Amino acid sequence: MVAVRRAARPSRRGVLRAGGGAALAAVAGTAVSGCGAGTDDGVAADGTVTVEMWHGQADTAKKVLEGLVADFERAHPKIRVKLGGGVLSDVMLQKVTAALAAGSYPDIAYIFGSDLARVARSPQVVDLTDMVGSGPVPWKNYWAASRDAVTLNGRVRAAPAVLDSLAVVCNRKLFREAGLALPEAGWTWEDFVSSARTLTESGRGRFGTGWPGTGDEDTVWRLWPLIWDLGGDVVDDSGKGIGFADTGARALEVVSDLARDESVYVDPKPGSEQMYQVFQSGRMGMVVTGPWQLPDIETAGIDYHVAPLPSFSGRPVTISGPDTWTVFDNGEARSEAARTFLTWLARPEQDVRWDIEAGSLPLSRRTEALPQWQDKVARTEGLAVFTTALETARVRPVHPAYPEVSQALGQAIVAVLLGRSTPEKALRACADEANAALLIPR
């Protein structure tokens, strides 16, 4: 992130939570009473409405949010925003799922974009289409990645909360010692593999690059740009099969090449912290990451360079993984107060504070144009590359079967990373499992 990476997020995409979707499905078709329904509608005798927000943030991001809430309450004396939840964002799905089943849930919760499709199956999730359509920032002014990540079947089911993109951060010193020119826009995955090979010095414990090796979403989302660039997709047009049956094996060949050359550090633990530590200790030439990692890299004293992701086609493509503020129905007064708060939070003057201090890219072009953000870009090496990448960034589909597709692909990536399978064999196993999941009615 642009400021301090959230401790709330052990990986930028979070870890796939087993069982949470199944539990949510059990309550999705059942209307349950709201938080305190019948006993506490959140409206005090003087008309003040209290909104409960499970924010999932820690450390710096939590403090920034607390400051924003204090400013909002001063400007809106009849609305109080109660920050709570007691859990970090990587386990928010389980808590929200249990809360929906119990009929005692918050007004707003921080939900990972990859979880939204399953959460939105609950009738308690508030449709925000009208809110964003009438907000002070035109909906089309938001980056496409922000819009796509919260839109399901043409309806806006949550408000964008955090925006990012992936690029390649390079260690200038190691490139210089290896006699390599620093990569620029237009480089290829063949260039990436070749550079990783040249940068690797096993005798000195140096790696060309790294890849998360746990099979979770942090492992998977790094491969989607390769698949998209090759013309594939997550789900095919029919919705009943994967859209990367032909392109997935070619994308996995890049992973296989890195593994064969022993130029990739495979992080065995969730969160990629060890991979980043290797880079920050000066023993890794390139790391695919997002803007949230820049402060730690700067603190480590690494002289770095940021390049866009490579491609096969020469066309720029990357991935963005926006997360959301999802609103739940606890009665009209509380829902309207929640919408008021989120509309205020998305205004450029608030969004830019959240972006700079807590670590997100601007949700809209209006925020990007503000002097405060432009000053931040001017002072932060490589930050402009991540923002420019939003022009061509894509997001994973808001699809209820995505976790199963991701899990199957994650297993395939790990099998190739560890040399246990060929790209073709790993992709066939992935397709069998993912296609079966996509055929299950939801």
C-alpha positions in Angstrom: 0.0 0.0 0.0 1.0 3.6 -0.3 1.3 4.2 3.4 1.8 1.3 5.9 0.7 -2.1 4.7 -2.4 -3.2 6.7 -1.7 -5.8 9.3 -5.3 -6.7 8.7 -4.4 -8.2 5.4 -1.9 -11.1 5.6 -1.9 -11.1 1.9 -3.3 -8.4 -0.3 -6.0 -10.7 -1.6 -6.5 -12.5 1.7 -6.6 -16.2 2.3 -9.4 -18.3 0.9 -11.6 -19.3 3.8 -12.8 -22.9 3.7 -16.4 -23.5 4.6 -17.5 -19.8 4.8 -19.3 -19.9 1.5 -21.2 -23.0 2.4 -22.4 -21.6 5.7 -23.4 -18.4 3.9 -25.3 -20.4 1.3 -27.3 -21.9 4.1 -28.6 -18.6 5.2 -28.7 -16.8 1.9 -32.3 -17.7 1.1 -33.6 -17.0 4.6 -34.7 -13.6 5.6 -33.5 -13.0 9.2 -34.1 -10.1 11.5 -31.6 -7.3 11.6 -29.1 -6.4 14.3 -31.2 -5.8 17.5 -34.4 -5.8 15.4 -37.4 -5.3 17.6 -35.3 -4.0 20.5 -32.9 -1.4 19.0 -33.5 0.2 15.7 -30.4 2.4 16.2 -32.5 5.6 16.5 -32.2 7.5 19.7 -34.9 9.6 21.3 -33.4 12.8 19.8 -33.3 11.3 16.3 -29.6 10.4 16.3 -29.0 7.2 14.2 -26.1 4.9 15.2 -24.5 2.8 12.4 -22.3 -0.2 13.3 -19.3 -0.7 11.1 -17.1 -3.8 11.1 -14.0 -2.3 9.5 -11.5 -5.1 9.7 -8.5 -2.6 9.8 -5.5 -2.4 12.2 -2.8 -0.1 13.1 -2.4 2.9 10.7 -5.5 2.2 8.6 -7.6 1.9 11.8 -6.4 5.3 13.0 -7.0 6.9 9.7 -10.6 5.6 9.7 -11.2 6.8 13.2 -10.1 10.3 12.2 -12.4 10.2 9.2 -15.3 9.0 11.3 -14.7 11.8 13.8 -14.8 14.4 11.0 -18.0 12.9 9.6 -19.7 13.0 12.9 -18.9 16.6 13.4 -20.4 17.4 10.0 -23.4 15.1 10.6 -24.4 15.4 14.3 -27.4 13.2 13.9 -25.4 10.1 12.7 -22.9 8.2 14.9 -20.6 5.5 13.3 -19.6 2.8 15.8 -16.4 1.1 14.7 -16.1 -2.4 15.9 -16.3 -6.0 14.8 -13.4 -7.2 16.8 -11.8 -9.1 13.9 -9.4 -8.3 11.1 -10.4 -8.3 7.5 -9.0 -11.7 6.6 -11.5 -13.4 8.9 -14.4 -11.0 8.3 -16.2 -13.5 6.0 -16.6 -16.0 8.8 -17.9 -13.4 11.3 -20.3 -11.9 8.8 -21.6 -15.3 7.8 -22.2 -16.3 11.4 -23.9 -12.9 12.1 -26.2 -13.3 9.2 -27.2 -16.8 10.4 -27.8 -15.4 13.9 -29.8 -12.4 12.6 -27.4 -9.9 14.4 -25.2 -8.2 11.8 -23.6 -4.8 11.3 -24.7 -2.0 9.0 -21.4 -1.9 7.1 -18.7 -4.6 6.8 -15.4 -4.7 5.0 -15.7 -7.6 2.5 -13.0 -8.8 0.2 -14.0 -8.3 -3.4 -13.5 -12.1 -4.1 -16.1 -12.8 -1.4 -18.8 -10.3 -2.4 -20.7 -12.6 -4.8 -21.4 -15.1 -1.9 -22.2 -12.4 0.6 -24.5 -10.7 -1.8 -26.7 -13.8 -2.0 -28.1 -12.8 1.4 -31.3 -10.8 1.1 -29.9 -8.6 3.9 -27.3 -7.0 1.6 -28.5 -3.5 0.5 -28.5 -2.7 -3.2 -26.4 0.5 -3.7 -27.1 1.1 -7.4 -29.2 4.3 -6.7 -26.6 5.5 -4.2 -23.7 5.5 -6.6 -25.9 6.7 -9.4 -26.8 9.9 -7.5 -23.5 10.4 -5.6 -21.4 13.6 -5.9 -18.8 11.7 -8.0 -20.2 10.3 -11.3 -20.1 6.6 -11.3 -18.3 6.5 -14.6 -15.6 8.7 -13.0 -14.6 5.7 -10.8 -11.9 3.5 -12.3 -13.5 0.5 -14.2 -11.9 -1.8 -11.7 -13.7 -0.1 -8.8 -17.0 -0.4 -10.6 -16.6 -3.9 -11.9 -15.6 -5.4 -8.5 -18.9 -4.3 -6.8 -21.3 -5.0 -9.7 -23.2 -8.2 -9.9 -25.9 -8.9 -12.6 -25.9 -5.2 -13.4 -26.6 -4.0 -9.8 -24.1 -2.4 -7.5 -24.0 -4.6 -4.4 -21.3 -2.7 -2.3 -19.3 0.5 -2.3 -15.6 0.4 -3.4 -13.3 0.5 -0.3 -9.7 -0.2 -1.5 -8.1 -0.2 -4.9 -4.7 -1.5 -6.1 -2.9 -3.0 -9.0 0.1 -5.2 -9.6 3.4 -4.2 -11.1 7.1 -5.4 -10.8 9.4 -3.8 -8.3 13.1 -4.3 -9.2 16.2 -3.9 -7.1 18.4 -1.5 -9.0 21.6 -2.6 -7.4 21.1 -6.3 -8.3 20.2 -5.3 -11.9 23.3 -3.2 -12.2 25.6 -6.0 -10.8 24.0 -8.5 -13.2 24.6 -6.1 -16.2 20.9 -5.9 -16.9 19.0 -2.9 -18.1 16.0 -2.0 -15.9 12.7 -3.1 -17.5 10.3 -0.7 -19.0 6.8 -0.7 -20.4 6.5 -3.2 -23.3 8.8 -5.9 -21.9 7.7 -9.5 -22.2 7.3 -12.5 -19.9 10.2 -14.1 -21.8 12.3 -11.0 -20.7 11.0 -11.6 -17.1 12.1 -15.2 -17.1 15.4 -14.4 -18.7 16.1 -11.6 -16.2 15.1 -13.8 -13.2 17.6 -16.4 -14.5 20.4 -13.9 -14.8 19.7 -12.3 -11.4 19.8 -15.6 -9.6 23.0 -16.5 -7.7 22.3 -19.7 -5.7 25.7 -19.6 -4.0 24.9 -16.2 -2.5 21.3 -17.0 -1.7 20.0 -14.6 -4.4 16.8 -15.2 -6.3 15.5 -13.7 -9.5 11.9 -13.4 -8.2 9.4 -14.9 -5.8 6.0 -16.4 -5.9 3.6 -17.3 -3.0 3.5 -21.1 -2.7 0.5 -21.8 -0.5 -2.1 -22.1 -3.2 -4.3 -19.4 -1.7 -5.6 -16.2 -3.5 -2.2 -14.5 -3.1 -0.8 -17.4 -5.3 -3.6 -17.2 -7.8 -4.3 -13.6 -8.6 -0.8 -13.1 -10.0 -1.5 -15.6 -12.8 -4.7 -14.0 -14.1 -3.0 -11.2 -16.0 -1.1 -13.8 -18.0 -4.3 -15.7 -18.8 -6.1 -12.5 -19.8 -3.3 -11.4 -22.0 -3.4 -14.7 -23.8 -7.1 -14.2 -24.5 -8.5 -16.4 -21.7 -10.9 -15.6 -18.9 -11.8 -16.9 -15.5 -15.2 -18.3 -16.5 -16.3 -18.9 -20.1 -19.2 -17.2 -21.8 -21.6 -20.0 -20.9 -20.8 -19.7 -17.3 -20.5 -23.4 -17.0 -16.8 -23.9 -17.5 -13.5 -22.2 -17.0 -12.4 -19.7 -19.6 -8.7 -20.7 -19.5 -8.7 -24.3 -20.7 -6.4 -23.4 -23.6 -4.5 -20.4 -22.2 -3.9 -21.7 -18.6 -1.2 -24.2 -19.6 0.7 -21.5 -21.5 0.5 -19.1 -18.5 1.7 -21.9 -16.3 4.7 -22.4 -18.5 6.1 -19.1 -17.2 5.8 -20.5 -13.7 7.4 -23.8 -14.9 10.3 -21.9 -16.5 11.0 -20.1 -13.3 10.9 -23.3 -11.3 13.1 -25.2 -13.7 15.7 -22.4 -13.6 15.5 -22.3 -9.7 15.2 -18.6 -10.0 12.0 -18.3 -8.0 11.7 -18.1 -4.2 8.6 -20.1 -3.3 7.1 -18.6 -0.1 5.7 -21.5 2.0 3.7 -19.4 4.4 0.4 -17.4 3.9 0.8 -13.7 3.5 4.0 -13.7 1.4 5.9 -12.0 4.3 8.9 -14.2 3.8 9.0 -13.4 0.1 9.0 -9.7 0.8 11.6 -10.1 3.5 13.9 -11.8 1.0 13.4 -8.9 -1.4 13.9 -6.2 1.3 17.1 -7.9 2.5 18.5 -7.3 -1.0 18.5 -11.0 -2.0 15.8 -10.9 -4.7 15.9 -9.0 -8.0 12.2 -8.6 -8.8 9.0 -9.0 -7.0 5.5 -8.7 -8.3 3.5 -6.7 -5.8 1.3 -3.7 -5.3 1.7 -0.1 -4.0 1.1 -1.3 -0.4 4.6 -2.7 -0.3 6.5 0.5 -1.2 6.8 1.9 2.3 8.4 -1.3 3.6 10.8 -1.4 0.6 11.7 2.3 1.2 12.2 1.6 4.9 14.5 -1.3 4.1 16.7 1.1 2.1 16.3 -0.7 -1.2 17.0 1.5 -4.3 14.1 0.3 -6.4 12.5 0.7 -9.8 8.9 0.0 -10.7 7.9 -1.4 -14.1 4.5 -2.4 -15.5 3.8 -6.2 -15.7 5.3 -7.9 -18.7 3.0 -9.3 -21.4 2.9 -11.8 -24.2 1.1 -9.5 -26.6 2.7 -6.2 -26.1 -0.6 -4.8 -24.8 -0.5 -3.6 -21.2 -2.6 -5.6 -18.7 -2.6 -6.0 -15.0 -5.0 -7.0 -12.2 -6.7 -5.0 -9.6 -8.3 -6.5 -6.5 -10.7 -3.9 -5.0 -12.3 -4.6 -1.7 -15.7 -3.3 -0.5 -17.8 -1.7 2.1 -20.9 -3.9 2.1 -24.2 -2.5 3.6 -26.7 -4.7 5.5 -30.3 -4.0 6.1 -31.1 -3.1 9.7 -34.1 -0.9 8.9 -34.4 2.2 6.7 -33.0 4.7 9.2 -29.8 2.8 9.7 -29.4 1.8 6.0 -29.9 5.5 4.9 -27.4 6.6 7.5 -24.9 4.0 6.3 -25.4 5.2 2.7 -24.8 8.8 3.8 -21.6 7.9 5.5 -20.2 5.9 2.5 -21.2 8.6 0.1 -19.2 11.1 2.2 -16.3 8.7 2.5 -16.0 8.3 -1.2 -15.8 12.0 -1.9 -12.4 13.0 -3.3 -11.5 15.1 -0.3 -12.0 12.0 2.0 -10.8 9.4 -0.4 -7.4 11.1 -0.9 -6.8 11.1 2.9 -7.6 7.4 3.0 -5.4 6.7 0.0 -2.4 8.6 1.2 -2.5 7.8 4.9 -4.0 4.2 4.8 -2.7 2.9 1.5 -5.0 2.7 -1.5 -5.0 4.0 -5.0 -7.6 6.7 -5.8 -11.1 5.2 -6.3 -11.9 7.9 -9.0 -10.2 10.1 -11.5 -11.3 13.1 -9.5 -9.3 11.9 -6.5 -6.3 11.2 -8.8 -6.4 14.8 -10.0 -6.3 16.4 -6.6 -3.0 18.2 -5.7 -2.5 16.1 -2.6 -2.4 12.9 -4.6 -0.2 14.4 -7.3 2.2 15.6 -4.6 2.2 12.0 -3.2 3.0 10.6 -6.6 5.8 13.1 -7.1 7.4 12.1 -3.8 7.0 8.3 -4.1 9.2 6.5 -6.6 7.1 4.2 -8.9 3.7 5.1 -7.5 2.6 6.6 -10.9 3.2 3.2 -12.5 0.6 1.6 -10.3 -1.9 4.3 -10.9 -1.3 4.3 -14.7 -1.9 0.5 -14.6 -5.5 1.1 -13.6 -6.2 2.2 -17.2 -5.9 -1.4 -18.3 -6.5 -3.3 -15.0 -9.1 -6.1 -14.9 -10.8 -7.7 -11.9 -11.8 -11.2 -11.1 -15.5 -11.8 -11.8 -18.0 -11.4 -9.1 -19.0 -15.0 -9.3 -20.2 -17.3 -6.4 -18.0 -20.2 -7.7 -14.9 -18.1 -7.9 -13.4 -19.5 -4.6 -13.5 -23.0 -6.0 -12.0 -22.0 -9.3 -9.3 -20.2 -7.4 -8.6 -23.1 -5.1 -8.2 -25.5 -8.1 -5.9 -23.1 -9.9 -3.9 -22.5 -6.8 -3.2 -26.2 -6.5 -2.1 -26.3 -10.1 0.3 -23.3 -9.6 1.9 -24.9 -6.5 2.3 -28.3 -8.2 4.2 -26.5 -11.1 6.2 -24.3 -8.7 7.4 -27.3 -6.8 8.1 -29.4 -9.9 5.5 -31.9 -9.1 3.5 -31.5 -12.3 3.8 -30.2 -15.8 1.7 -27.2 -16.8 -0.5 -29.4 -19.0 -1.2 -32.0 -16.4 -1.8 -29.5 -13.6 -4.2 -27.5 -15.8 -6.2 -30.7 -16.6 -6.6 -31.4 -12.9 -7.6 -27.8 -12.3 -10.1 -27.8 -15.1 -11.8 -31.0 -13.8 -12.2 -29.6 -10.3 -13.2 -26.0 -11.3 -15.6 -27.1 -14.0 -17.4 -29.4 -11.6 -17.8 -26.4 -9.2 -19.2 -24.2 -11.9 -21.9 -26.7 -12.7 -23.3 -26.7 -9.2 -26.5 -24.5 -9.2 -26.2 -21.5 -7.0 
